[in-house]
Structures are given as C-alpha cells and as structure tokens.
C-alpha cells in the first residue's frame, strides 16, 4: 500500500506488482480550499484492516481487499 501525493491510496499486488485498486482519499477539509489540504502520515495493517492516519490525528479504517472506507474517526 502507498499513498500518492494527490491523496490516492494504492494497493499493489505482491507477486506481479500490478495495481489491485485505487481509492481517492479526501484531499481537503473544506472542498477545494488549498489551505485545508489533508496530509496523510501513515498506513498500518491492523488485523484485517488498514488504518490510515492524517496529520491532524483523524483515522480512516479501510477494507484492504475491497478498497472501501469502512469507518472514519
């Protein structure tokens, strides 16, 4: 897993290196206001979920198989 500079979470297949899915993460706290850009700090696998943390401490819980956000805190 990796997060691109434009806020895309990208799942890459381990064996062949192919892209499995791409999830566009929220880019701004206020829609299209560049002064409110969200910066993601880490992606961690916890059990069978991905936990993504942004600079402000907000969390996203993502299903790593489907590439869908399940919860946001």
Secondary structure, 3 states (H helix, E strand, C coil): CEECCCCEEEEECCCCCCEEEEEECCCECCCCCHHHECCEEEEEEECCEEEEEECCCCEEEEECCCCEEEEEC
